[in-house]
């Protein structure tokens, strides 16, 4: 029996020391050349937490600490390749050197306001808006 199931992915909103957020420019389709959050597919035997830290390291050279889950995004149309479900994490940069690698042709930081003006890949603008709300809330309760 051939049963189709959605694939599991992760995305990271990475905060840098200066309040900016880290974005990659996608090297490959879909959305080749578009800015995106760092992320990718969860590998078999890997937790979503391990996957997000691995993807961040592979794509940006950074080491991050997970702060919170932003949300789970499951719209069947979020990825034009196939149905994916992503777990998005709010993370803080704690080490590493910022450099584009694997699926990223560029990596840079934008303020949240600058990032909202970008034409982001997938549903990353929705994730970004939810992350900004979460960041705002966390600053209020510190």
Buried (B, 14 or more C-beta within 10 A) or exposed (E): EEEEEBEBBBBBBBBBEEEBBBBBBBBEEEBEEBBBBBBBBBEEEBEBBEBBBBBBBBBBBBBBEBBBBBBEBEEEEBBEEEBBBBBBBBBBBEEEEBEBBEBBEEBBBBEBEEBEEBEBBBBBBBBBBBBBEBBEEEEEEE
